[in-house]
Amino acid sequence: MHAGIADRRMWAPQVEALAAAGHDVAAPDLPGYGEAPLEPGTIAYVDHVAALLDEPAAVVGASFGGSVALELALARPELVERLALVGSSIRGWTWSEAADATFAEEEALLEAGDLAGAARQQAELWLGPAASPAVRELTEAMTLRTYELQLPLDGQVAAAWPEPSAFERLREVAAPTLVVVGEQDAPDIREAAARLAAEIPEARLETIAGAGHLPSLERPDELNRLLLDFLP
């Protein structure tokens, strides 16, 4: 599952590497991202992903997609054999004032109708300083696509989540878990990664040097190596 500033395109290097190693790989767009339209009403992301699995699987999620993957591992543990969380958020996390300020900057740009400016702000915020121009361009394009799909339905879509939140249940995660974070990721995300690794019983933490929030694109070879070593 992809990040909230991305879609399935962020996983292209991993899909290629994992498929070449013999894995059966699926990298879907979540509703409201990429090529997956969003409909008015209620969306239960955990149920949506569970419906895509017809057998137990290794589940990989980044950022928002990591939060979905984590909730899936708790709600439907029989479907998650292994769990990899990359720059993952945690539903129930209290964001810092600094993070809230950056979210407010994005919201102000969107309210002003500057979608391209908001996409640039997000790429600048989340990517590490060494990210290539091509990665920055793709990240902006994926973010802009998300705005185009989601903003017309603002206020018409509600998300349904299992309760209590994953933040309160980390010690219940049964799957062996790989926690990955970019060395240059936002402080809140690095702190969340440390919390995940400390509280999930069978978790280990790996940090990718030089990467920001999307190591799948910023440092694909390093992330590929970690995933291939972790997956059965």
PyMOL commands that set and color helices and strands:
alter all, ss='L'
color gray80, all
select helices_A, chain A and resi 8-20+45-52+64-75+77-79+97-111+115-126+133-153+166-168+170-172+187-199+215-218+220-230
alter helices_A, ss='H'
color red, helices_A
select strands_A, chain A and resi 41-43+57-62+80-86+157-159+177-182+203-208
alter strands_A, ss='S'
color yellow, strands_A
deselect
rebuild
show_as cartoon
